Amino acid sequence: MAQNKLLRMDNVSIVVNSLNDAISFFEEIGLTLEGRAIIEGEWAGRVTGINSQRVEIAMLVTPDGHSKIELAQYLNPPTISDHRTAPVNSLGYLRVMFTVADIDEMVSRLIKTHGAKLVGEVVQYEDMYRLCYIRGTEGLLIGLAEELGKK
């Protein structure tokens, strides 16, 4: 009997109010915009269960080409709830973690250019990582990690 096996993870989707602001923020982190599109129609409603949906999406890819983020701005119907200010111990999907070359430089740049806020502080875990959480554009929770000894 053939076993079903996972082939890959295609993307993580994040719903935002401003697609342009979110694209700019994730480009600042280092992702590259692959494209934008409007998703609507009967087929799309059958997938999501929202029959009248009209959503603009943007697909961004990490520098290694292996991971993608799909940003989605719902034009119709409007969004119905907001989880962006939930604390880090909330149930459900929480954050996306990126490995960066220089965490101090990245945090400083995101604060300066996009008004990001450090959630706690940048901490070191043993001799392996420096880590932090930030609230980025629209309050999105983003994890940043710098591998130590890999420079």
DSSP file (Angstrom, degrees, kcal/mol; ACC not computed):
  #  RESIDUE AA STRUCTURE BP1 BP2  ACC     N-H-->O    O-->H-N    N-H-->O    O-->H-N    TCO  KAPPA ALPHA  PHI   PSI    X-CA   Y-CA   Z-CA
    1    1 A M              0   0    0      0, 0.0     2,-0.2     0, 0.0     0, 0.0   0.000 360.0 360.0 360.0 129.0    0.0    0.0    0.0
    2    2 A A        -     0   0    0      1,-0.1     2,-0.4     0, 0.0     0, 0.0  -0.497 360.0-133.0 -72.8 135.9    1.4    3.4   -1.0
    3    3 A Q        -     0   0    0     -2,-0.2     2,-0.4     1,-0.0    -1,-0.1  -0.703  13.4-125.4 -88.7 139.4    1.9    5.8    1.8
    4    4 A N        -     0   0    0     -2,-0.4     2,-0.4     0, 0.0    -1,-0.0  -0.665  35.6-174.1 -75.9 136.8    0.8    9.4    1.5
    5    5 A K        -     0   0    0     -2,-0.4     2,-0.2     0, 0.0     0, 0.0  -0.988  29.3-106.7-136.1 148.3    3.6   11.7    2.2
    6    6 A L        -     0   0    0     -2,-0.4     3,-0.1     1,-0.2     0, 0.0  -0.495  25.8-169.1 -68.0 133.0    3.9   15.4    2.5
    7    7 A L        -     0   0    0      1,-0.4     2,-0.3    -2,-0.2    -1,-0.2   0.852  58.2 -44.8 -92.2 -41.5    5.7   17.0   -0.5
    8    8 A R        -     0   0    0      0, 0.0     2,-0.6     0, 0.0    -1,-0.4  -0.968  49.1-100.3-174.5 167.3    6.3   20.5    0.8
    9    9 A M        -     0   0    0     -2,-0.3    59,-0.1    57,-0.2     3,-0.1  -0.946  32.5-166.3-100.5 122.3    4.8   23.5    2.6
   10   10 A D        -     0   0    0     -2,-0.6     2,-0.3     1,-0.3    58,-0.2   0.947  51.8 -39.9 -79.0 -49.0    3.7   26.0    0.0
   11   11 A N        -     0   0    0     56,-0.1     2,-0.4    58,-0.0    -1,-0.3  -0.991  40.7-116.5-167.3 168.7    3.1   29.2    2.0
   12   12 A V  E     -a   69   0A   0     56,-1.5    58,-3.0    -2,-0.3     2,-0.4  -0.976  32.8-143.0-114.0 132.8    1.8   30.9    5.1
   13   13 A S  E     -a   70   0A   0     -2,-0.4     2,-0.4    56,-0.2    58,-0.2  -0.830  15.2-172.4-102.5 135.9   -1.1   33.3    4.5
   14   14 A I  E     -a   71   0A   0     56,-2.7    58,-2.6    -2,-0.4     2,-0.4  -0.992  16.5-141.6-128.0 123.8   -1.5   36.5    6.5
   15   15 A V  E     +a   72   0A   0     -2,-0.4     2,-0.3    56,-0.2    58,-0.2  -0.720  29.4 176.7 -86.0 131.5   -4.5   38.7    6.2
   16   16 A V        -     0   0    0     56,-2.7    58,-0.4    -2,-0.4     3,-0.2  -0.872  38.7-135.6-131.9 162.0   -3.7   42.5    6.3
   17   17 A N  S    S+     0   0    0     -2,-0.3     2,-0.6     1,-0.3    -1,-0.1   0.846  99.9  36.1 -82.0 -39.4   -5.5   45.8    6.0
   18   18 A S     >  -     0   0    0      1,-0.2     4,-2.2    54,-0.1    -1,-0.3  -0.919  61.2-172.7-122.5 106.4   -2.9   47.4    3.6
   19   19 A L  H  > S+     0   0    0     -2,-0.6     4,-2.7     1,-0.2     5,-0.2   0.905  88.7  53.0 -61.8 -42.2   -1.3   45.1    1.1
   20   20 A N  H  > S+     0   0    0      1,-0.2     4,-2.2     2,-0.2    -1,-0.2   0.918 110.3  46.4 -62.0 -44.5    1.2   47.8    0.0
   21   21 A D  H  > S+     0   0    0      2,-0.2     4,-2.2     1,-0.2    -1,-0.2   0.912 114.0  48.2 -64.2 -42.3    2.4   48.4    3.6
   22   22 A A  H  X S+     0   0    0     -4,-2.2     4,-2.5     2,-0.2     5,-0.2   0.897 110.3  51.3 -67.1 -40.3    2.7   44.7    4.3
   23   23 A I  H  X S+     0   0    0     -4,-2.7     4,-2.4     1,-0.2     5,-0.2   0.944 110.7  49.2 -59.0 -47.8    4.6   44.1    1.1
   24   24 A S  H  X S+     0   0    0     -4,-2.2     4,-1.8    -5,-0.2    -2,-0.2   0.897 111.0  50.4 -59.0 -42.5    7.0   46.9    1.9
   25   25 A F  H  X S+     0   0    0     -4,-2.2     4,-1.4     2,-0.2    -1,-0.2   0.940 113.0  43.8 -62.7 -49.2    7.6   45.6    5.4
   26   26 A F  H  X>S+     0   0    0     -4,-2.5     5,-2.4     1,-0.2     4,-1.3   0.813 110.9  55.0 -71.2 -28.8    8.3   42.0    4.3
   27   27 A E  H  <5S+     0   0    0     -4,-2.4    -1,-0.2    -5,-0.2    -2,-0.2   0.876 104.2  55.9 -65.9 -36.3   10.6   43.3    1.5
   28   28 A E  H  <5S+     0   0    0     -4,-1.8    -2,-0.2     1,-0.2    -1,-0.2   0.863 104.8  52.0 -62.5 -35.9   12.5   45.2    4.2
   29   29 A I  H  <5S-     0   0    0     -4,-1.4    -1,-0.2    -5,-0.1    -2,-0.2   0.835 131.4 -95.3 -68.7 -32.2   13.1   41.9    6.0
   30   30 A G  T  <5S+     0   0    0     -4,-1.3    -3,-0.2     1,-0.3     2,-0.1   0.449  78.3 133.3 131.5   3.9   14.4   40.5    2.7
   31   31 A L      < -     0   0    0     -5,-2.4     2,-0.4    31,-0.1    -1,-0.3  -0.471  47.3-133.3 -78.8 157.5   11.6   38.7    1.0
   32   32 A T  E     -B   61   0A   0     29,-2.6    29,-2.4    -2,-0.1     2,-0.4  -0.938  16.0-119.4-115.8 133.0   11.0   39.3   -2.8
   33   33 A L  E     -B   60   0A   0     -2,-0.4    27,-0.3    27,-0.2     3,-0.1  -0.563  27.2-179.0 -69.9 122.2    7.6   40.0   -4.3
   34   34 A E  E     -     0   0A   0     25,-3.6     2,-0.3    -2,-0.4    -1,-0.2   0.796  58.0 -51.3 -89.9 -34.6    6.8   37.3   -6.8
   35   35 A G  E     -B   59   0A   0     24,-1.2    24,-2.6     2,-0.0    -1,-0.3  -0.953  41.3-121.7 172.2 168.6    3.4   38.7   -7.9
   36   36 A R  E     +B   58   0A   0     -2,-0.3     2,-0.3    22,-0.2    22,-0.2  -0.937  28.5 167.9-129.8 152.2    0.0   40.1   -7.1
   37   37 A A  E     -B   57   0A   0     20,-2.1    20,-3.2    -2,-0.3     2,-0.5  -0.989  34.4-118.4-159.6 156.1   -3.4   38.9   -8.1
   38   38 A I  E     -B   56   0A   0     -2,-0.3     2,-0.6    18,-0.2    18,-0.2  -0.887  27.3-158.5 -96.7 129.5   -7.2   39.3   -7.4
   39   39 A I  E     +B   55   0A   0     16,-3.5    16,-2.4    -2,-0.5     2,-0.3  -0.948  34.9 123.3-111.6 120.6   -8.8   36.1   -6.3
   40   40 A E  E     +B   54   0A   0     -2,-0.6     4,-0.2    14,-0.2     3,-0.2  -0.958  20.0  83.7-161.2 173.8  -12.6   35.9   -6.8
   41   41 A G  S  > S-     0   0    0     12,-0.7     4,-1.9    -2,-0.3     3,-0.3  -0.330  84.3 -60.9 108.9 170.1  -15.3   33.8   -8.4
   42   42 A E  H  > S+     0   0    0      1,-0.2     4,-1.7     2,-0.2    -1,-0.2   0.866 127.9  54.7 -58.9 -42.0  -17.3   30.8   -7.7
   43   43 A W  H  > S+     0   0    0      1,-0.2     4,-1.2     2,-0.2    -1,-0.2   0.895 107.7  50.0 -61.1 -40.9  -14.3   28.4   -7.5
   44   44 A A  H  > S+     0   0    0     -3,-0.3     4,-2.3     1,-0.2     3,-0.3   0.899 108.5  52.1 -67.0 -40.8  -12.6   30.6   -4.8
   45   45 A G  H  X S+     0   0    0     -4,-1.9     4,-2.3     6,-0.3     5,-0.2   0.833 105.1  56.3 -63.8 -32.5  -15.7   30.7   -2.7
   46   46 A R  H  < S+     0   0    0     -4,-1.7    -1,-0.2    -5,-0.2    -2,-0.2   0.827 110.0  46.0 -68.9 -30.8  -16.0   26.9   -2.8
   47   47 A V  H  < S+     0   0    0     -4,-1.2    -2,-0.2    -3,-0.3    -1,-0.2   0.938 125.1  28.3 -74.3 -48.3  -12.5   26.6   -1.4
   48   48 A T  H  < S-     0   0    0     -4,-2.3    -2,-0.2     2,-0.2    -3,-0.2   0.656  98.3-123.3 -91.9 -17.7  -12.8   29.2    1.4
   49   49 A G  S  < S+     0   0    0     -4,-2.3     2,-0.7    -5,-0.3    -3,-0.1   0.558  80.9 113.3  81.5   7.6  -16.5   29.0    2.2
   50   50 A I    >   -     0   0    0     -6,-0.3     3,-1.6    -5,-0.2    -2,-0.2  -0.862  47.7-172.0-112.1  94.1  -16.9   32.7    1.5
   51   51 A N  T 3  S+     0   0    0     -2,-0.7    -6,-0.3     1,-0.3   -10,-0.2   0.781  79.6  44.1 -63.0 -31.5  -19.0   32.8   -1.6
   52   52 A S  T 3  S+     0   0    0     -7,-0.1    -1,-0.3    -8,-0.1   -10,-0.1   0.111  83.9 145.9-100.8  23.6  -18.8   36.5   -2.3
   53   53 A Q    <   +     0   0    0     -3,-1.6   -12,-0.7   -12,-0.2     2,-0.3  -0.291  23.5 174.8 -70.2 144.4  -15.1   36.9   -1.7
   54   54 A R  E     +BC  40  76A   0     22,-3.0    21,-2.6   -14,-0.2    22,-1.9  -0.902  17.2 168.6-141.6 112.9  -12.8   39.3   -3.6
   55   55 A V  E     -BC  39  74A   0    -16,-2.4   -16,-3.5    -2,-0.3     2,-0.5  -0.986  28.7-144.0-133.7 135.8   -9.3   39.3   -2.2
   56   56 A E  E     -BC  38  73A   0     17,-2.5    17,-2.9    -2,-0.4     2,-0.3  -0.872  26.4-169.8 -97.1 130.3   -6.1   40.8   -3.5
   57   57 A I  E     -BC  37  72A   0    -20,-3.2   -20,-2.1    -2,-0.5     2,-0.4  -0.835  15.4-162.7-118.4 157.4   -3.1   38.6   -2.7
   58   58 A A  E     -BC  36  71A   0     13,-2.2    13,-2.9    -2,-0.3     2,-0.5  -0.995  11.9-149.1-134.8 132.7    0.7   39.1   -3.0
   59   59 A M  E     -BC  35  70A   0    -24,-2.6   -25,-3.6    -2,-0.4   -24,-1.2  -0.905  16.0-175.6-105.8 126.2    3.1   36.2   -2.9
   60   60 A L  E     -BC  33  69A   0      9,-2.8     9,-2.4    -2,-0.5     2,-0.4  -0.927   7.7-154.9-120.6 146.4    6.6   36.9   -1.4
   61   61 A V  E     -BC  32  68A   0    -29,-2.4   -29,-2.6    -2,-0.4     7,-0.2  -0.919  17.8-116.9-124.1 146.0    9.5   34.4   -1.3
   62   62 A T    >   -     0   0    0      5,-2.7     3,-2.0    -2,-0.4   -31,-0.1  -0.346  37.7-102.8 -73.9 160.6   12.5   34.1    1.0
   63   63 A P  T 3  S+     0   0    0      0, 0.0    -1,-0.1     0, 0.0   -32,-0.1   0.798 121.8  55.6 -57.3 -30.5   16.0   34.5   -0.4
   64   64 A D  T 3  S-     0   0    0      1,-0.1    -2,-0.0     3,-0.0    -3,-0.0   0.589 106.3-128.6 -79.7  -8.1   16.6   30.8   -0.4
   65   65 A G  S <  S+     0   0    0     -3,-2.0    -1,-0.1     2,-0.2     3,-0.0   0.480  83.6  99.9  79.1   2.6   13.5   30.2   -2.5
   66   66 A H  S    S+     0   0    0      1,-0.1     2,-0.4    -5,-0.0   -57,-0.2   0.743  73.2  50.0 -94.6 -24.6   12.1   27.6   -0.1
   67   67 A S        -     0   0    0     -5,-0.0    -5,-2.7     2,-0.0     2,-0.3  -0.908  60.8-170.8-123.4 144.4    9.5   29.6    1.9
   68   68 A K  E     - C   0  61A   0     -2,-0.4   -56,-1.5   -58,-0.2     2,-0.4  -0.962  12.3-154.5-133.1 149.8    6.7   31.9    0.8
   69   69 A I  E     -aC  12  60A   0     -9,-2.4    -9,-2.8    -2,-0.3     2,-0.6  -0.991   9.8-155.3-119.3 131.1    4.3   34.2    2.5
   70   70 A E  E     -aC  13  59A   0    -58,-3.0   -56,-2.7    -2,-0.4     2,-0.4  -0.935   9.1-158.8-104.7 116.7    0.9   35.0    0.9
   71   71 A L  E     -aC  14  58A   0    -13,-2.9   -13,-2.2    -2,-0.6     2,-0.4  -0.794  10.2-165.6 -92.8 137.5   -0.4   38.4    2.0
   72   72 A A  E     -aC  15  57A   0    -58,-2.6   -56,-2.7    -2,-0.4     2,-0.6  -0.987  14.8-170.9-131.9 126.9   -4.2   38.8    1.6
   73   73 A Q  E     - C   0  56A   0    -17,-2.9   -17,-2.5    -2,-0.4     2,-0.5  -0.959  22.6-140.5-114.6 112.5   -6.3   42.0    1.7
   74   74 A Y  E     + C   0  55A   0     -2,-0.6     5,-0.3   -58,-0.4   -19,-0.2  -0.608  24.1 175.6 -77.1 120.2  -10.0   41.2    1.6
   75   75 A L  E     +     0   0A   0    -21,-2.6   -20,-0.2    -2,-0.5    -1,-0.2   0.763  68.7  48.1 -89.5 -32.5  -11.9   43.7   -0.5
   76   76 A N  E    S+ C   0  54A   0    -22,-1.9   -22,-3.0     1,-0.3    -1,-0.4  -0.915 111.8  19.8-158.3 133.0  -15.2   41.8    0.0
   77   77 A P  S    S-     0   0    0      0, 0.0    -1,-0.3     0, 0.0   -23,-0.1   0.740  94.1-119.3 -72.4 166.5  -16.4   40.8    2.5
   78   78 A P        -     0   0    0      0, 0.0    -3,-0.1     0, 0.0    -2,-0.0  -0.278  38.6 -87.2 -66.6 157.8  -14.6   42.9    5.1
   79   79 A T        -     0   0    0     -5,-0.3     3,-0.1     1,-0.1    -6,-0.0  -0.307  35.7-158.3 -62.7 151.4  -12.5   41.2    7.8
   80   80 A I        +     0   0    0      1,-0.2     2,-0.3    -3,-0.1    -1,-0.1   0.591  63.1  22.9-114.7 -13.1  -14.5   40.1   10.8
   81   81 A S        -     0   0    0      0, 0.0     2,-0.4     0, 0.0    -1,-0.2  -0.978  59.0-142.0-151.4 164.5  -12.0   39.7   13.6
   82   82 A D        +     0   0    0     -2,-0.3     3,-0.2     1,-0.1     0, 0.0  -0.964  21.1 166.2-136.3 114.3   -8.5   40.9   14.7
   83   83 A H    >   +     0   0    0     -2,-0.4     3,-1.7     1,-0.1    -1,-0.1   0.296  50.2 105.7-105.7   6.8   -6.0   38.7   16.4
   84   84 A R  T 3  S+     0   0    0      1,-0.3    -1,-0.1    54,-0.1    -2,-0.0   0.715  80.2  47.2 -68.8 -20.4   -2.9   40.9   15.9
   85   85 A T  T 3  S+     0   0    0     -3,-0.2    -1,-0.3    55,-0.0    -2,-0.1   0.332  81.6 126.1-101.7   8.9   -2.7   42.1   19.5
   86   86 A A    <   -     0   0    0     -3,-1.7     4,-0.1     1,-0.1    -3,-0.1  -0.381  67.2-108.1 -63.8 141.4   -3.1   38.7   21.1
   87   87 A P    >   -     0   0    0      0, 0.0     3,-1.7     0, 0.0    -1,-0.1  -0.234  32.7-100.8 -67.6 164.2   -0.3   37.9   23.5
   88   88 A V  T 3  S+     0   0    0      1,-0.3    -2,-0.1     6,-0.0     7,-0.1   0.600 119.2  61.1 -66.7 -11.3    2.3   35.3   22.5
   89   89 A N  T 3  S+     0   0    0      5,-0.0    -1,-0.3     2,-0.0     2,-0.1   0.145  78.8 122.1-100.2  20.3    0.6   32.6   24.6
   90   90 A S    <   -     0   0    0     -3,-1.7     2,-0.1     1,-0.1    -4,-0.0  -0.468  68.0-104.9 -78.4 153.1   -2.7   32.7   22.6
   91   91 A L  S    S+     0   0    0     -2,-0.1     2,-0.1     3,-0.0    -1,-0.1  -0.414  79.2  29.0 -74.0 152.6   -4.0   29.6   20.9
   92   92 A G  S    S-     0   0    0     -2,-0.1     2,-0.1     0, 0.0    -2,-0.0  -0.385 108.3 -11.3  98.4-173.6   -3.7   29.3   17.1
   93   93 A Y        +     0   0    0      1,-0.1     3,-0.1    -2,-0.1    -3,-0.0  -0.367  64.4 169.6 -62.3 138.8   -1.3   30.5   14.5
   94   94 A L        -     0   0    0      1,-0.4    47,-0.4    -2,-0.1     2,-0.3   0.789  42.1 -17.1-122.0 -56.2    0.9   33.1   16.1
   95   95 A R        -     0   0    0     45,-0.1     2,-0.4    -7,-0.1    -1,-0.4  -0.948  45.8-119.4-153.8 166.8    4.0   34.2   14.2
   96   96 A V  E     -d  142   0B   0     45,-1.0    47,-3.2    -2,-0.3     2,-0.5  -0.947  28.4-147.4-111.7 137.5    6.4   33.7   11.4
   97   97 A M  E     -d  143   0B   0     -2,-0.4     2,-0.4    45,-0.2    47,-0.2  -0.911  13.0-170.7-110.5 132.4   10.1   33.3   12.4
   98   98 A F  E     -d  144   0B   0     45,-2.7    47,-2.3    -2,-0.5     2,-0.5  -0.954  18.9-136.6-119.4 139.9   12.9   34.5   10.1
   99   99 A T  E     -d  145   0B   0     -2,-0.4     2,-0.3    45,-0.2    47,-0.2  -0.846  30.5-173.6 -91.1 129.1   16.7   33.8   10.4
  100  100 A V        -     0   0    0     45,-3.1    47,-0.4    -2,-0.5     3,-0.3  -0.829  32.7-127.0-123.7 160.2   18.6   37.0    9.7
  101  101 A A  S    S+     0   0    0     -2,-0.3     2,-0.4     1,-0.3    -1,-0.1   0.883 101.9  17.9 -73.5 -39.5   22.3   37.8    9.4
  102  102 A D     >  -     0   0    0      1,-0.1     4,-2.4    43,-0.1    -1,-0.3  -0.870  63.5-171.8-140.1  99.9   22.4   40.6   12.0
  103  103 A I  H  > S+     0   0    0     -2,-0.4     4,-2.8    -3,-0.3     5,-0.2   0.867  86.6  53.0 -64.1 -38.5   19.5   40.8   14.4
  104  104 A D  H  > S+     0   0    0      1,-0.2     4,-2.3     2,-0.2    -1,-0.2   0.922 111.8  45.4 -64.4 -43.2   20.4   44.2   15.9
  105  105 A E  H  > S+     0   0    0      2,-0.2     4,-2.5     1,-0.2    -2,-0.2   0.914 114.3  49.0 -65.2 -42.5   20.7   45.8   12.5
  106  106 A M  H  X S+     0   0    0     -4,-2.4     4,-2.7     2,-0.2     5,-0.2   0.934 112.5  46.6 -64.5 -46.9   17.4   44.2   11.4
  107  107 A V  H  X S+     0   0    0     -4,-2.8     4,-2.3     1,-0.2     5,-0.2   0.934 113.8  49.1 -60.3 -46.4   15.5   45.3   14.5
  108  108 A S  H  X S+     0   0    0     -4,-2.3     4,-2.4    -5,-0.2    -1,-0.2   0.916 113.1  46.9 -59.6 -44.8   16.9   48.8   14.3
  109  109 A R  H  X S+     0   0    0     -4,-2.5     4,-3.1     2,-0.2     5,-0.3   0.904 112.2  49.1 -66.7 -41.9   16.0   49.1   10.6
  110  110 A L  H  X S+     0   0    0     -4,-2.7     6,-1.9     2,-0.2     4,-1.7   0.862 112.5  48.4 -68.0 -34.8   12.4   47.8   11.0
  111  111 A I  H  X S+     0   0    0     -4,-2.3     4,-1.2     4,-0.3    -2,-0.2   0.937 117.3  42.2 -65.9 -46.3   11.8   50.2   13.9
  112  112 A K  H  < S+     0   0    0     -4,-2.4    -2,-0.2    -5,-0.2    -3,-0.2   0.919 125.1  31.3 -68.5 -45.5   13.2   53.1   11.9
  113  113 A T  H  < S+     0   0    0     -4,-3.1    -3,-0.2    -5,-0.2    -1,-0.2   0.736 135.1  20.8 -91.4 -22.5   11.5   52.4    8.6
  114  114 A H  H  < S-     0   0    0     -4,-1.7    -3,-0.2    -5,-0.3    -2,-0.2   0.322  97.7-113.5-130.6   7.5    8.3   50.7    9.6
  115  115 A G     <  +     0   0    0     -4,-1.2    -4,-0.3    -5,-0.2    -3,-0.1   0.748  53.1 172.1  67.6  22.8    7.6   51.7   13.2
  116  116 A A        -     0   0    0     -6,-1.9     2,-0.4    -9,-0.1    20,-0.2  -0.216  20.5-144.3 -61.5 156.7    8.1   48.1   14.4
  117  117 A K  E     -E  135   0B   0     18,-2.1    18,-3.0    19,-0.0     2,-0.3  -0.990  12.9-122.0-128.6 134.7    8.2   47.6   18.2
  118  118 A L  E     -E  134   0B   0     -2,-0.4    16,-0.3    16,-0.2     4,-0.0  -0.593  18.7-155.1 -71.0 129.8   10.3   45.1   20.1
  119  119 A V  S    S-     0   0    0     14,-2.6    -1,-0.2    -2,-0.3    15,-0.1   0.952  75.3 -22.5 -74.8 -50.9    7.9   42.8   22.1
  120  120 A G  S    S-     0   0    0     13,-0.6     2,-0.3     1,-0.1    -2,-0.1   0.340 101.3 -65.2-120.6-104.1   10.4   41.9   24.9
  121  121 A E        -     0   0    0     10,-0.1     2,-0.6    13,-0.0    12,-0.2  -0.958  46.5 -89.9-148.8 166.5   14.1   42.1   24.3
  122  122 A V        -     0   0    0     -2,-0.3     2,-0.3    10,-0.1    10,-0.2  -0.726  54.2-176.6 -79.5 122.7   16.7   40.5   22.1
  123  123 A V  E     -F  131   0B   0      8,-2.7     8,-3.0    -2,-0.6     2,-0.5  -0.867  24.1-126.5-124.6 156.6   18.0   37.5   24.1
  124  124 A Q  E     -F  130   0B   0     -2,-0.3     2,-0.7     6,-0.2     6,-0.3  -0.880  12.6-153.7-103.4 131.5   20.7   34.9   23.6
  125  125 A Y  E >>  -F  129   0B   0      4,-3.0     3,-2.1    -2,-0.5     4,-1.7  -0.912  59.8 -63.4-104.0 109.0   19.9   31.2   23.8
  126  126 A E  T 34 S-     0   0    0     -2,-0.7     0, 0.0     1,-0.3     0, 0.0  -0.159  96.9 -46.2  47.5-139.4   23.1   29.4   24.9
  127  127 A D  T 34 S+     0   0    0      1,-0.1    -1,-0.3    -3,-0.1     3,-0.1   0.058 130.6  73.5-106.9  25.6   25.8   29.8   22.2
  128  128 A M  T <4 S+     0   0    0     -3,-2.1    20,-3.0     1,-0.3     2,-0.3   0.848  95.8   7.3-105.8 -45.1   23.4   29.0   19.4
  129  129 A Y  E  <  -FG 125 147B   0     -4,-1.7    -4,-3.0    18,-0.3     2,-0.4  -0.956  41.4-146.9-142.3 154.2   21.0   31.9   18.7
  130  130 A R  E     -FG 124 146B   0     16,-1.8    16,-2.7    -2,-0.3     2,-0.3  -0.988  39.4-177.8-112.6 134.4   20.0   35.5   19.5
  131  131 A L  E     +FG 123 145B   0     -8,-3.0    -8,-2.7    -2,-0.4     2,-0.3  -0.922  16.1 159.6-136.3 153.1   16.2   35.8   19.3
  132  132 A C  E     - G   0 144B   0     12,-1.9    12,-2.8    -2,-0.3     2,-0.4  -0.976  28.5-129.9-161.5 164.6   13.4   38.3   19.6
  133  133 A Y  E     - G   0 143B   0     -2,-0.3   -14,-2.6    10,-0.2   -13,-0.6  -0.950  25.5-174.4-113.5 141.6    9.8   39.0   18.7
  134  134 A I  E     -EG 118 142B   0      8,-2.8     8,-2.8    -2,-0.4     2,-0.7  -0.935  26.2-130.3-127.6 156.5    8.7   42.3   17.1
  135  135 A R  E     -EG 117 141B   0    -18,-3.0   -18,-2.1    -2,-0.3     6,-0.2  -0.952  38.9-176.3-102.0 114.7    5.4   43.7   16.2
  136  136 A G    >   -     0   0    0      4,-3.3     3,-2.2    -2,-0.7     4,-0.1   0.110  42.7 -20.7 -93.2-154.1    5.7   44.8   12.6
  137  137 A T  G >  S+     0   0    0      1,-0.3     3,-1.7     2,-0.2    -1,-0.3  -0.242 136.0   8.5 -53.8 139.1    3.4   46.6   10.2
  138  138 A E  G 3  S-     0   0    0      1,-0.3    -1,-0.3    -3,-0.1    -2,-0.1   0.650 129.7 -71.9  60.2  18.2   -0.3   46.3   11.3
  139  139 A G  G <  S+     0   0    0     -3,-2.2    -1,-0.3     1,-0.2    -2,-0.2   0.617  80.7 166.7  78.3  11.9    0.9   44.8   14.6
  140  140 A L    <   -     0   0    0     -3,-1.7    -4,-3.3    -5,-0.1     2,-0.5  -0.389  37.1-124.2 -63.6 135.4    1.9   41.5   13.0
  141  141 A L  E     + G   0 135B   0    -47,-0.4   -45,-1.0    -6,-0.2     2,-0.4  -0.725  34.7 179.6 -85.3 122.6    4.0   39.3   15.3
  142  142 A I  E     -dG  96 134B   0     -8,-2.8    -8,-2.8    -2,-0.5     2,-0.4  -0.979  17.6-147.3-126.2 133.9    7.4   38.4   13.7
  143  143 A G  E     -dG  97 133B   0    -47,-3.2   -45,-2.7    -2,-0.4     2,-0.4  -0.828  12.8-164.9 -98.3 140.8   10.2   36.3   15.2
  144  144 A L  E     -dG  98 132B   0    -12,-2.8   -12,-1.9    -2,-0.4     2,-0.4  -0.980   6.0-176.2-124.7 139.2   13.8   37.0   14.3
  145  145 A A  E     -dG  99 131B   0    -47,-2.3   -45,-3.1    -2,-0.4     2,-0.5  -0.998  12.1-162.4-135.4 138.0   16.7   34.7   15.0
  146  146 A E  E     - G   0 130B   0    -16,-2.7   -16,-1.8    -2,-0.4     2,-0.4  -0.984  21.2-136.1-118.0 120.9   20.4   35.2   14.4
  147  147 A E  E >   - G   0 129B   0     -2,-0.5     3,-0.6   -47,-0.4     2,-0.3  -0.606  21.0-138.6 -74.7 131.2   22.5   32.0   14.3
  148  148 A L  T 3  S+     0   0    0    -20,-3.0   -21,-0.1    -2,-0.4    -1,-0.0  -0.656  80.7  22.0 -91.2 147.4   25.7   32.4   16.3
  149  149 A G  T 3  S+     0   0    0     -2,-0.3    -1,-0.2     1,-0.1   -20,-0.0   0.562  98.1  95.4  78.1   7.8   29.0   31.1   15.1
  150  150 A K    <         0   0    0     -3,-0.6    -2,-0.1     1,-0.1    -3,-0.1   0.281 360.0 360.0-110.7   7.9   27.8   31.0   11.5
  151  151 A K              0   0    0     -4,-0.1    -1,-0.1   -50,-0.0    -3,-0.0   0.493 360.0 360.0 -82.6 360.0   29.1   34.3   10.4
